[in-house]
Amino acid sequence: MCHKESSIVVHFKTMPAYQDNDLVIDIRVLHRVFWSYYPCIKYPDIANQLSRFCEEKSENRR
């Protein structure tokens, strides 16, 4: 499943549910969630530079 907002991308992965060693029908368990801002995926170099800039600014405020 994938849900896309205007600037955020989210992917959900699920896996089958088990009770003891038996598969539970019609129930899925959340396995992984990946989210990121779309520009960070499309332009990773710019996102990395911006991230470093923000870290430097927050360190200077301390």
The first five atom37 places (N, CA, C, CB, O) and aatype in JSON, in Angstrom:
{
  "aatype": [12, 4, 8, 11, 6, 15, 15, 9, 19, 19, 8, 13, 11, 16, 12, 14, 0, 18, 5, 3, 2, 3, 10, 19, 9, 3, 9, 1, 19, 10, 8, 1, 19, 13, 17, 15, 18, 18, 14, 4, 9, 11, 18, 14, 3, 9, 0, 2, 5, 10, 15, 1, 13, 4, 6, 6, 11, 15, 6, 2, 1, 1],
  "atom_mask": [
    [1, 1, 1, 1, 1],
    [1, 1, 1, 1, 1],
    [1, 1, 1, 1, 1],
    [1, 1, 1, 1, 1],
    [1, 1, 1, 1, 1],
    [1, 1, 1, 1, 1],
    [1, 1, 1, 1, 1],
    [1, 1, 1, 1, 1],
    [1, 1, 1, 1, 1],
    [1, 1, 1, 1, 1],
    [1, 1, 1, 1, 1],
    [1, 1, 1, 1, 1],
    [1, 1, 1, 1, 1],
    [1, 1, 1, 1, 1],
    [1, 1, 1, 1, 1],
    [1, 1, 1, 1, 1],
    [1, 1, 1, 1, 1],
    [1, 1, 1, 1, 1],
    [1, 1, 1, 1, 1],
    [1, 1, 1, 1, 1],
    [1, 1, 1, 1, 1],
    [1, 1, 1, 1, 1],
    [1, 1, 1, 1, 1],
    [1, 1, 1, 1, 1],
    [1, 1, 1, 1, 1],
    [1, 1, 1, 1, 1],
    [1, 1, 1, 1, 1],
    [1, 1, 1, 1, 1],
    [1, 1, 1, 1, 1],
    [1, 1, 1, 1, 1],
    [1, 1, 1, 1, 1],
    [1, 1, 1, 1, 1],
    [1, 1, 1, 1, 1],
    [1, 1, 1, 1, 1],
    [1, 1, 1, 1, 1],
    [1, 1, 1, 1, 1],
    [1, 1, 1, 1, 1],
    [1, 1, 1, 1, 1],
    [1, 1, 1, 1, 1],
    [1, 1, 1, 1, 1],
    [1, 1, 1, 1, 1],
    [1, 1, 1, 1, 1],
    [1, 1, 1, 1, 1],
    [1, 1, 1, 1, 1],
    [1, 1, 1, 1, 1],
    [1, 1, 1, 1, 1],
    [1, 1, 1, 1, 1],
    [1, 1, 1, 1, 1],
    [1, 1, 1, 1, 1],
    [1, 1, 1, 1, 1],
    [1, 1, 1, 1, 1],
    [1, 1, 1, 1, 1],
    [1, 1, 1, 1, 1],
    [1, 1, 1, 1, 1],
    [1, 1, 1, 1, 1],
    [1, 1, 1, 1, 1],
    [1, 1, 1, 1, 1],
    [1, 1, 1, 1, 1],
    [1, 1, 1, 1, 1],
    [1, 1, 1, 1, 1],
    [1, 1, 1, 1, 1],
    [1, 1, 1, 1, 1]
  ],
  "atom_positions": [
    [[0.84, -1.16, 0.0], [0.0, 0.0, 0.0], [0.9, 1.24, 0.0], [-0.97, -0.01, 1.22], [1.93, 1.26, 0.67]],
    [[0.52, 2.23, -0.73], [1.26, 3.49, -0.77], [0.27, 4.64, -0.74], [2.16, 3.57, -2.03], [-0.73, 4.64, -1.46]],
    [[0.57, 5.61, 0.1], [-0.28, 6.79, 0.2], [0.61, 8.0, -0.03], [-1.01, 6.87, 1.59], [1.65, 8.12, 0.61]],
    [[0.23, 8.89, -0.92], [1.06, 10.04, -1.25], [0.32, 11.34, -0.98], [1.52, 9.98, -2.71], [-0.72, 11.6, -1.58]],
    [[0.87, 12.14, -0.09], [0.38, 13.49, 0.13], [1.12, 14.4, -0.83], [0.59, 13.95, 1.63], [1.92, 13.92, -1.64]],
    [[0.88, 15.68, -0.77], [1.51, 16.59, -1.72], [3.03, 16.58, -1.62], [1.0, 17.99, -1.5], [3.7, 16.71, -2.64]],
    [[3.58, 16.43, -0.42], [5.04, 16.44, -0.3], [5.59, 15.29, 0.53], [5.49, 17.73, 0.29], [6.78, 15.28, 0.85]],
    [[4.75, 14.32, 0.87], [5.19, 13.2, 1.7], [4.84, 11.88, 1.02], [4.54, 13.27, 3.11], [3.76, 11.72, 0.45]],
    [[5.77, 10.94, 1.07], [5.54, 9.61, 0.53], [5.6, 8.61, 1.69], [6.59, 9.25, -0.59], [6.54, 8.64, 2.49]],
    [[4.61, 7.74, 1.78], [4.55, 6.75, 2.84], [4.28, 5.39, 2.22], [3.45, 7.11, 3.89], [3.37, 5.24, 1.41]],
    [[5.08, 4.38, 2.6], [4.87, 3.0, 2.16], [4.66, 2.14, 3.41], [6.08, 2.47, 1.3], [5.44, 2.24, 4.37]],
    [[3.64, 1.33, 3.4], [3.37, 0.39, 4.49], [3.59, -1.02, 3.96], [1.93, 0.57, 5.05], [3.18, -1.33, 2.85]],
    [[4.22, -1.87, 4.76], [4.33, -3.29, 4.42], [3.73, -4.09, 5.57], [5.82, -3.71, 4.15], [3.98, -3.81, 6.74]],
    [[2.95, -5.08, 5.21], [2.34, -5.94, 6.22], [2.78, -7.38, 5.99], [0.79, -5.82, 6.18], [3.33, -7.72, 4.94]],
    [[2.52, -8.2, 6.97], [2.82, -9.62, 6.86], [1.68, -10.41, 7.48], [4.18, -9.97, 7.55], [0.89, -9.86, 8.24]],
    [[1.58, -11.69, 7.17], [0.48, -12.49, 7.71], [0.57, -12.59, 9.24], [0.49, -13.9, 7.09], [1.66, -12.53, 9.81]],
    [[-0.58, -12.74, 9.87], [-0.63, -12.9, 11.32], [-0.7, -14.38, 11.67], [-1.85, -12.14, 11.92], [-1.38, -15.16, 11.01]],
    [[0.03, -14.75, 12.71], [0.04, -16.14, 13.17], [-0.31, -16.18, 14.65], [1.43, -16.8, 12.93], [0.06, -15.29, 15.42]],
    [[-1.03, -17.21, 15.03], [-1.28, -17.5, 16.44], [-0.72, -18.87, 16.69], [-2.81, -17.4, 16.83], [-1.22, -19.86, 16.14]],
    [[0.31, -18.96, 17.5], [1.15, -20.15, 17.64], [1.73, -20.44, 16.25], [0.32, -21.38, 18.2], [2.48, -19.61, 15.74]],
    [[1.43, -21.56, 15.64], [1.95, -21.85, 14.3], [0.86, -21.8, 13.23], [2.61, -23.21, 14.28], [1.09, -22.19, 12.09]],
    [[-0.32, -21.33, 13.61], [-1.45, -21.31, 12.69], [-1.63, -19.92, 12.1], [-2.73, -21.75, 13.41], [-1.58, -18.91, 12.8]],
    [[-1.85, -19.88, 10.79], [-2.11, -18.63, 10.09], [-3.51, -18.13, 10.45], [-1.98, -18.82, 8.56], [-4.48, -18.88, 10.38]],
    [[-3.61, -16.85, 10.82], [-4.9, -16.25, 11.15], [-5.44, -15.6, 9.88], [-4.77, -15.19, 12.33], [-4.81, -14.71, 9.31]],
    [[-6.6, -16.05, 9.45], [-7.2, -15.56, 8.22], [-7.72, -14.13, 8.4], [-8.34, -16.5, 7.76], [-8.22, -13.78, 9.47]],
    [[-7.6, -13.32, 7.37], [-8.15, -11.96, 7.32], [-7.5, -10.97, 8.3], [-9.63, -12.01, 7.58], [-8.08, -9.92, 8.58]],
    [[-6.33, -11.29, 8.83], [-5.63, -10.34, 9.7], [-4.2, -10.2, 9.19], [-5.66, -10.81, 11.21], [-3.51, -11.19, 8.93]],
    [[-3.77, -8.96, 9.05], [-2.39, -8.66, 8.65], [-1.74, -7.85, 9.76], [-2.33, -7.88, 7.28], [-2.43, -7.12, 10.48]],
    [[-0.44, -7.97, 9.92], [0.31, -7.27, 10.95], [1.23, -6.26, 10.28], [1.12, -8.26, 11.84], [1.89, -6.58, 9.29]],
    [[1.28, -5.04, 10.82], [2.18, -4.03, 10.29], [3.61, -4.5, 10.46], [1.96, -2.67, 10.99], [4.03, -4.86, 11.56]],
    [[4.37, -4.49, 9.37], [5.75, -4.99, 9.39], [6.75, -3.84, 9.27], [5.97, -5.99, 8.26], [7.7, -3.78, 10.05]],
    [[6.55, -2.95, 8.33], [7.46, -1.84, 8.11], [6.7, -0.61, 7.64], [8.55, -2.22, 7.09], [5.66, -0.71, 6.99]],
    [[7.25, 0.55, 7.99], [6.72, 1.82, 7.49], [7.91, 2.64, 7.01], [5.9, 2.59, 8.6], [8.88, 2.82, 7.74]],
    [[7.82, 3.11, 5.8], [8.83, 4.02, 5.25], [8.13, 5.32, 4.92], [9.55, 3.41, 3.99], [7.09, 5.32, 4.25]],
    [[8.68, 6.44, 5.36], [8.13, 7.73, 4.96], [9.28, 8.69, 4.72], [7.16, 8.29, 6.04], [10.34, 8.6, 5.33]],
    [[9.03, 9.59, 3.83], [10.01, 10.62, 3.52], [9.3, 11.75, 2.8], [11.18, 10.06, 2.66], [8.21, 11.59, 2.26]],
    [[9.94, 12.9, 2.81], [9.45, 14.0, 2.01], [9.81, 13.74, 0.56], [10.03, 15.36, 2.49], [10.95, 13.36, 0.27]],
    [[8.88, 13.92, -0.33], [9.09, 13.62, -1.74], [10.32, 14.31, -2.32], [7.87, 14.02, -2.52], [11.06, 13.67, -3.07]],
    [[10.58, 15.59, -2.02], [11.79, 16.22, -2.57], [13.09, 15.54, -2.12], [11.83, 17.68, -2.17], [14.08, 15.56, -2.85]],
    [[13.08, 14.93, -0.93], [14.29, 14.23, -0.45], [14.56, 12.99, -1.29], [14.13, 13.84, 1.02], [15.71, 12.57, -1.42]],
    [[13.53, 12.39, -1.84], [13.7, 11.22, -2.7], [14.11, 11.66, -4.1], [12.4, 10.37, -2.75], [15.0, 11.08, -4.71]],
    [[13.45, 12.69, -4.59], [13.7, 13.14, -5.96], [15.03, 13.87, -6.09], [12.57, 14.05, -6.41], [15.71, 13.74, -7.11]],
    [[15.41, 14.65, -5.07], [16.65, 15.44, -5.11], [17.48, 15.18, -3.86], [16.34, 16.96, -5.25], [17.57, 16.06, -3.0]],
    [[18.08, 13.99, -3.72], [18.77, 13.65, -2.47], [19.97, 14.55, -2.17], [19.23, 12.23, -2.52], [20.25, 14.8, -1.0]],
    [[20.67, 15.04, -3.18], [21.83, 15.9, -2.93], [21.41, 17.2, -2.25], [22.57, 16.19, -4.24], [22.06, 17.65, -1.31]],
    [[20.35, 17.79, -2.74], [19.85, 19.04, -2.14], [19.35, 18.78, -0.73], [18.73, 19.66, -3.02], [19.56, 19.59, 0.17]],
    [[18.68, 17.65, -0.53], [18.15, 17.31, 0.8], [19.29, 17.12, 1.79], [17.29, 16.03, 0.73], [19.19, 17.55, 2.94]],
    [[20.37, 16.47, 1.37], [21.52, 16.27, 2.26], [22.16, 17.6, 2.63], [22.55, 15.35, 1.62], [22.53, 17.81, 3.78]],
    [[22.3, 18.49, 1.68], [22.88, 19.8, 1.96], [22.0, 20.58, 2.93], [23.08, 20.6, 0.65], [22.51, 21.22, 3.85]],
    [[20.7, 20.53, 2.73], [19.78, 21.23, 3.61], [19.83, 20.63, 5.02], [18.34, 21.15, 3.06], [19.8, 21.37, 6.01]],
    [[19.91, 19.32, 5.12], [19.99, 18.66, 6.41], [21.24, 19.1, 7.17], [19.97, 17.14, 6.24], [21.18, 19.41, 8.36]],
    [[22.39, 19.12, 6.47], [23.64, 19.55, 7.11], [23.55, 21.01, 7.56], [24.83, 19.38, 6.14], [24.01, 21.35, 8.64]],
    [[22.95, 21.85, 6.73], [22.79, 23.27, 7.06], [21.95, 23.42, 8.34], [22.12, 24.03, 5.88], [22.3, 24.2, 9.22]],
    [[20.84, 22.67, 8.44], [19.97, 22.76, 9.61], [20.68, 22.25, 10.86], [18.68, 21.96, 9.37], [20.52, 22.82, 11.94]],
    [[21.47, 21.19, 10.72], [22.23, 20.67, 11.88], [23.24, 21.71, 12.36], [22.97, 19.36, 11.51], [23.38, 21.91, 13.56]],
    [[23.92, 22.36, 11.44], [24.91, 23.38, 11.82], [24.22, 24.54, 12.52], [25.68, 23.88, 10.58], [24.74, 25.05, 13.52]],
    [[23.07, 24.96, 12.02], [22.34, 26.06, 12.65], [21.89, 25.69, 14.07], [21.11, 26.45, 11.79], [21.98, 26.52, 14.98]],
    [[21.42, 24.46, 14.26], [20.96, 24.06, 15.6], [22.13, 23.91, 16.55], [20.18, 22.74, 15.52], [21.97, 24.17, 17.75]],
    [[23.3, 23.49, 16.07], [24.48, 23.39, 16.93], [24.96, 24.77, 17.35], [25.62, 22.63, 16.21], [25.42, 24.95, 18.48]],
    [[24.86, 25.76, 16.47], [25.29, 27.11, 16.79], [24.39, 27.78, 17.82], [25.32, 27.95, 15.53], [24.83, 28.7, 18.51]],
    [[23.15, 27.33, 17.94], [22.21, 27.91, 18.9], [22.46, 27.42, 20.31], [20.79, 27.59, 18.49], [22.0, 28.03, 21.27]],
    [[23.18, 26.34, 20.46], [23.41, 25.75, 21.79], [24.41, 26.53, 22.58], [23.88, 24.33, 21.67], [24.71, 26.17, 23.72]]
  ]
}
